[in-house]
């Protein structure tokens, strides 16, 4: 019986037929790190270099601005940042540091100043405190330009300021916590709120400088499992080629001892220009790789491998990695053989990301050990799951079953036309849906599909055929 009395005629619209399925965002990077600037212990959306500016310049040791710079150098990316900066633990005071002699009206602090406190500048005796803007100017890197004519070349000054205390950034702070009473989250625990806040979740997790810690790597893999994402793990600084390979074995002492299909292993560190020190420094590979992956997603498609794409903005590698396209004994090939992604650098090639496999290889030889295959499956699954919300709690009828099946198959056809999958289909098998299961409100659909695997190995069978000499006239 209708809920309200009606003496007349009415029309009730019923939803049948297909519904559109939207592809979830894939080029989303979850970054945990430190910077004195920017929001703390909350998810912050960064879409471009302008958004990144809130975390300050890429000072030495501050991995958030450095990672954002590396990511956006590749040309694309959406980043959800969690800044775990705690000045009490992560900054230490430098008191009355004696400067080098003033030269050409310039002098510099020994370290990059960090934190909220201003740099206090005094004369060498400590009896006079100078005023910024009147006696000198100072930039974020600690470079002073002297304005006071009484401060001549050859004099020294005293500086009091705060510098980074790298030892204060411990694994527990990166991993994060959940407050039992307020449910406030820190570190990697913050990402559980990403979908509710932004409508998407990270698909790549990085913690440059900290993912080489075993405990952090374990947490990153757990987060990747939770969000159907990948954890990009760096080998520790100073690791050798032999050490990286041995790190995959039972005697491993590094974070490469995992067979997770959600982990990518990156070696070695990559060299880049550091504006803070005006030198070339070693930087974590993961931040560059995340940017390359995001750029490939945006420009070519999430189903395309990130391997064999040039890494923009780097100047070399921490370790020399031998590479040749047709030599199985090179470092690059031996590392790939163990599931480690490295750099291909041969004559005229530039520095290229080299490797397709997750840490599940070589233990697993299933197609899903290719990162692009697993990511395609993840994105396809999540897109379908989210679109099915509108069918949840609908009556189990033939019309609704047909609508679900038709909607998913329409989505599959769109993926086939884009090249994201080779083929696929969604089916409903009555034999798998018993009357008791349907009566309990449970419906089972089968999903079969195959993403394209990367053409990682090309072989030519070559024959010298003397019969071809007959063509000579």
C-alpha positions in Angstrom: 0.0 0.0 0.0 1.2 3.5 -0.8 2.5 5.6 2.1 0.0 8.4 1.4 -3.6 8.3 0.2 -4.1 9.4 -3.4 -7.3 9.6 -5.4 -5.8 10.1 -8.9 -2.8 9.1 -11.0 1.0 9.2 -10.2 4.2 8.1 -11.9 7.1 6.6 -10.0 10.5 6.6 -11.8 12.6 3.4 -11.5 16.3 3.2 -12.3 17.1 0.5 -14.8 19.8 0.2 -17.4 23.5 1.0 -17.2 25.2 3.7 -15.0 28.5 5.3 -15.9 31.6 4.2 -14.0 34.3 6.9 -13.5 38.0 5.9 -13.3 39.5 6.8 -9.9 42.5 9.1 -9.7 45.8 7.2 -10.1 48.5 9.9 -10.1 48.1 10.5 -6.4 51.2 10.4 -4.2 51.1 10.1 -0.4 54.2 11.9 1.1 55.3 11.9 4.7 58.1 14.1 5.8 59.3 17.2 7.6 59.3 21.0 7.0 59.1 23.8 9.5 56.7 25.5 7.2 53.2 24.4 6.2 50.4 22.6 8.0 51.4 19.9 10.6 50.0 16.4 11.1 47.2 16.8 8.7 46.5 15.9 5.1 47.4 18.8 2.8 46.6 18.7 -0.9 49.3 19.9 -3.2 48.6 20.0 -7.0 51.4 22.2 -8.3 54.6 24.2 -7.4 52.5 27.1 -6.2 50.8 24.8 -3.6 54.2 23.4 -2.7 55.5 26.8 -1.8 53.7 26.7 1.6 56.2 24.1 2.7 59.1 26.5 2.1 62.3 26.1 -0.1 64.1 22.8 -0.5 66.6 23.2 2.4 69.0 20.4 3.1 67.4 17.7 5.2 63.8 18.9 4.8 62.4 16.1 2.6 58.9 17.6 1.9 60.1 20.6 -0.2 62.8 18.5 -1.8 60.4 15.7 -2.7 57.8 18.1 -4.1 60.4 19.8 -6.2 61.5 16.4 -7.6 57.9 15.3 -8.3 56.9 18.5 -10.1 60.1 18.5 -12.2 58.6 15.4 -13.9 55.6 17.5 -15.0 52.6 16.1 -13.2 51.2 14.8 -9.9 48.8 15.2 -7.1 50.4 15.0 -3.7 48.8 14.4 -0.2 51.4 15.7 2.3 51.6 14.8 6.0 54.1 17.1 7.7 55.3 15.5 10.9 57.5 18.5 11.9 58.0 18.8 15.7 60.3 21.7 16.5 61.0 20.5 20.0 62.4 17.2 18.8 63.6 18.1 15.3 65.4 21.4 15.9 68.4 22.2 18.1 69.7 25.6 19.1 73.1 26.9 17.8 74.4 29.5 20.3 76.9 32.2 19.5 78.3 30.5 16.4 81.4 32.4 15.3 81.1 33.2 11.6 83.7 33.2 8.9 85.2 36.6 8.2 82.9 39.0 6.3 83.9 39.2 2.7 82.4 41.4 0.0 79.8 42.5 2.5 78.6 38.9 2.8 78.7 36.1 5.4 76.7 32.9 6.0 75.5 30.8 8.9 77.2 27.3 9.1 73.8 25.6 8.8 70.4 26.4 7.3 68.3 28.2 10.0 65.0 26.3 10.7 62.0 26.9 12.9 60.1 29.8 14.1 62.9 31.7 15.9 64.7 34.4 14.1 68.5 34.4 13.7 70.1 36.6 16.3 73.2 38.4 15.0 75.8 40.0 17.3 79.2 41.4 16.9 82.2 39.2 17.7 82.3 40.4 21.3 78.6 39.7 21.8 78.1 43.2 23.1 76.0 44.5 20.2 72.9 42.9 18.6 72.2 43.9 15.1 68.8 44.6 13.5 67.6 42.8 10.4 66.6 45.2 7.7 68.8 48.0 9.1 72.1 46.3 9.7 71.8 43.3 7.4 69.4 41.2 5.4 69.2 37.4 5.6 67.6 34.8 3.3 66.2 31.4 4.2 69.5 29.7 3.5 71.3 31.9 6.1 73.1 34.2 3.6 73.6 37.6 5.2 74.2 40.8 3.2 75.7 43.5 5.4 74.1 47.0 5.3 75.8 48.6 8.3 79.0 50.4 7.2 80.6 49.7 10.5 80.7 46.0 9.8 83.6 45.8 7.4 85.2 43.0 5.5 87.4 40.9 7.8 85.2 41.1 10.9 83.4 38.1 12.3 79.9 37.9 13.8 78.1 35.6 16.2 74.9 33.8 15.3 72.2 32.2 17.4 69.6 30.2 15.6 68.0 26.8 15.3 69.2 24.1 12.9 67.8 20.7 11.9 68.3 17.9 14.4 68.1 14.9 12.0 68.4 12.4 14.9 65.1 13.7 16.2 63.2 12.3 13.2 62.7 8.8 14.5 60.7 5.9 12.8 57.9 6.1 15.3 57.1 9.7 14.3 57.0 8.8 10.6 54.8 5.7 11.2 52.4 7.8 13.4 49.8 7.0 15.9 46.0 7.2 16.5 44.8 8.8 19.7 42.4 6.4 21.5 40.2 9.2 22.8 40.2 11.9 20.2 41.0 9.7 17.2 43.5 12.3 16.1 46.0 10.7 13.7 49.7 11.4 12.9 52.2 10.3 10.3 51.2 7.6 7.9 48.0 7.0 9.9 46.5 10.2 8.5 45.9 8.7 5.1 42.9 6.7 6.3 40.9 10.0 6.0 42.0 10.8 2.4 39.0 9.5 0.6 36.5 11.1 2.9 38.3 14.4 2.7 39.2 14.6 -1.0 37.3 11.8 -2.8 40.5 9.9 -3.7 43.3 8.0 -2.1 47.1 7.8 -2.6 48.3 5.2 -5.1 52.0 5.7 -4.4 53.5 6.2 -0.9 56.9 7.7 -0.3 58.9 8.8 2.7 62.2 9.9 1.2 65.1 9.5 3.7 63.0 7.3 6.0 61.7 4.5 3.8 65.1 2.8 4.1 64.2 2.1 7.8 62.8 -1.4 8.1 60.0 -0.4 10.5 58.9 2.5 8.2 59.0 0.2 5.2 56.7 -2.3 7.0 54.2 0.5 7.8 54.3 1.8 4.2 53.6 -1.7 2.8 50.7 -2.0 5.3 49.3 1.4 4.1 49.7 0.3 0.4 47.8 -2.9 1.2 45.0 -0.8 2.8 44.7 1.7 0.0 45.4 -0.6 -3.0 48.6 1.4 -3.6 52.4 0.9 -3.9 55.1 1.7 -1.4 58.2 3.1 -3.0 61.2 2.0 -0.8 64.8 3.4 -1.1 67.9 1.4 -0.3 69.9 2.9 2.5 72.5 5.5 1.4 75.9 3.9 0.8 74.4 0.6 -0.3 76.5 -1.2 -3.0 75.2 -3.1 -6.0 76.2 -6.3 -4.2 74.6 -5.1 -1.0 71.3 -4.3 -2.8 71.2 -7.8 -4.3 72.2 -9.4 -1.0 69.4 -7.4 0.6 66.9 -9.6 -1.1 68.2 -12.7 0.6 67.7 -14.3 4.0 70.7 -12.6 5.4 69.5 -9.2 4.5 70.1 -6.3 6.9 68.2 -3.7 4.8 64.6 -3.0 3.9 64.7 -5.0 0.7 63.7 -8.2 2.5 60.1 -8.3 1.3 58.1 -10.1 -1.3 55.1 -7.8 -1.2 53.4 -7.1 -4.5 52.7 -3.7 -3.1 56.4 -2.7 -2.7 58.8 -1.2 -5.3 62.5 -1.3 -4.5 64.7 1.5 -5.7 68.5 1.7 -5.9 70.8 3.7 -5.9 70.5 7.3 -4.6 70.3 9.9 -7.4 72.5 13.0 -7.7 70.8 16.4 -7.9 71.7 20.0 -7.4 71.1 21.4 -3.9 70.4 25.1 -4.0 70.9 25.4 -0.2 74.6 24.4 -0.3 75.3 25.1 -4.0 76.6 21.5 -4.4 75.6 18.2 -5.9 74.1 15.9 -3.3 72.7 12.3 -3.2 68.9 12.2 -3.0 66.4 9.4 -2.5 65.3 7.7 -5.7 61.7 7.2 -4.5 60.7 10.9 -4.8 61.9 11.0 -8.5 60.3 7.7 -9.3 56.9 8.8 -7.8 57.0 11.9 -10.1 57.8 9.8 -13.1 55.0 7.4 -12.3 52.5 10.2 -11.9 53.6 11.9 -15.1 53.2 8.6 -17.1 49.8 8.2 -15.6 48.8 11.7 -16.7 50.4 11.8 -20.1 50.1 8.2 -21.3 48.0 6.2 -18.9 48.1 4.2 -15.7 48.4 1.0 -17.7 51.7 2.1 -19.2 54.9 1.0 -17.5 57.0 3.8 -16.0 60.2 1.9 -16.9 62.3 3.3 -19.8 61.2 6.9 -19.1 63.8 9.6 -18.5 64.1 11.0 -15.0 64.1 14.8 -15.3 66.3 17.0 -13.0 68.9 14.4 -11.9 72.6 14.6 -12.7 73.9 11.1 -12.0 73.8 8.2 -9.6 75.4 7.6 -6.2 76.9 4.3 -7.6 77.9 3.7 -11.1 75.4 1.3 -12.7 76.6 -0.5 -15.8 73.9 -0.9 -18.4 73.5 -2.2 -21.9 70.4 -3.1 -23.8 71.8 -6.5 -25.0 74.0 -7.7 -22.1 72.5 -9.8 -19.3 75.6 -9.4 -17.1 75.3 -5.6 -16.5 74.4 -4.2 -13.1 71.1 -2.8 -14.3 70.0 -6.3 -15.6 71.2 -8.1 -12.5 69.3 -5.7 -10.2 66.1 -6.0 -12.3 66.5 -9.8 -12.1 66.1 -9.5 -8.4 63.1 -7.3 -8.4 65.1 -4.0 -7.9 64.4 -1.0 -10.0 67.5 1.0 -11.0 68.8 3.5 -13.5 69.7 2.8 -17.2 72.4 5.2 -18.4 74.1 4.3 -21.6 75.5 6.4 -24.5 72.9 9.0 -25.5 70.1 7.5 -23.4 70.0 10.0 -20.5 69.2 8.7 -17.1 66.1 6.4 -17.3 64.0 4.6 -14.7 64.7 1.0 -15.4 62.6 -1.9 -14.0 59.0 -3.1 -14.2 58.6 -5.5 -11.3 57.4 -5.2 -7.7 59.2 -6.9 -4.8 57.1 -10.0 -5.4 59.4 -10.9 -8.2 61.2 -13.2 -8.7 59.3 -15.3 -6.0 56.1 -14.7 -8.0 56.1 -14.9 -11.8 52.4 -14.1 -12.1 51.6 -11.1 -14.4 50.6 -9.0 -11.3 54.3 -8.7 -10.4 54.5 -6.1 -13.2 53.6 -2.8 -11.4 51.5 -1.5 -14.3 49.4 -4.7 -14.4 48.7 -4.6 -10.6 47.9 -0.9 -10.7 45.5 -1.4 -13.6 43.7 -4.1 -11.6 43.6 -1.9 -8.5 42.2 1.1 -10.4 39.7 -1.0 -12.3 38.5 -2.7 -9.1 38.2 0.5 -7.1 36.4 2.3 -9.9 33.8 -0.5 -10.2 33.4 -0.8 -6.4 32.7 2.9 -6.0 30.2 3.0 -8.8 28.3 0.1 -7.3 27.1 2.2 -4.3 24.0 3.2 -6.3 23.0 -0.5 -6.6 23.6 -1.4 -2.9 20.3 -2.3 -1.2 18.3 -2.4 -4.5 16.0 -5.4 -4.8 17.6 -8.5 -6.3 15.7 -8.7 -9.5 16.6 -9.7 -13.1 16.5 -6.0 -14.1 19.0 -5.0 -11.4 21.3 -7.9 -12.1 21.2 -6.9 -15.8 22.0 -3.3 -14.9 25.0 -4.2 -12.8 26.4 -6.5 -15.5 25.7 -4.1 -18.3 27.3 -1.2 -16.4 30.5 -3.1 -15.7 30.7 -4.4 -19.3 30.3 -0.9 -20.7 33.2 0.2 -18.5 35.3 -2.7 -19.6 34.6 -1.8 -23.3 35.8 1.7 -22.6 39.0 0.4 -21.1 39.6 -1.9 -24.0 39.2 1.0 -26.4 41.7 3.0 -24.5 44.2 0.1 -24.4 44.1 -0.1 -20.6 43.1 -3.8 -20.9 43.4 -6.4 -23.7 40.0 -7.9 -23.1 37.5 -8.6 -20.3 33.9 -9.2 -19.2 31.6 -9.3 -16.2 29.3 -12.2 -15.9 26.6 -13.5 -13.6 26.6 -17.3 -13.1 23.4 -18.7 -11.6 25.3 -21.8 -10.5 27.4 -19.5 -8.2 24.4 -17.7 -6.8 22.4 -20.2 -4.8 18.9 -19.4 -3.6 20.0 -19.2 0.1 22.8 -16.7 -0.8 20.4 -14.5 -2.8 17.9 -14.8 0.1 20.7 -13.6 2.4 21.2 -10.5 0.1 24.5 -11.7 -1.4 25.0 -11.5 -5.2 28.2 -12.7 -6.9 29.5 -11.4 -10.2 32.6 -12.7 -12.0 35.1 -10.3 -13.4 37.6 -11.6 -16.0 40.2 -9.2 -17.6 43.8 -8.9 -18.7 45.9 -5.7 -18.7 48.7 -5.6 -21.2 52.1 -6.6 -19.8 55.1 -4.5 -20.8 57.3 -5.8 -23.6 60.2 -6.2 -21.3 62.2 -8.7 -23.5 62.5 -8.7 -27.2 64.1 -11.7 -29.0 64.9 -12.1 -32.7 65.5 -15.5 -34.2 68.1 -14.9 -36.8 69.0 -17.3 -39.6 71.8 -17.1 -42.2 70.2 -18.6 -45.2 72.6 -19.5 -48.1 69.6 -20.0 -50.4 69.3 -16.2 -50.5 72.5 -16.1 -52.5 70.4 -17.2 -55.4 68.9 -13.7 -55.6 72.2 -12.4 -57.0 71.8 -11.8 -60.7 
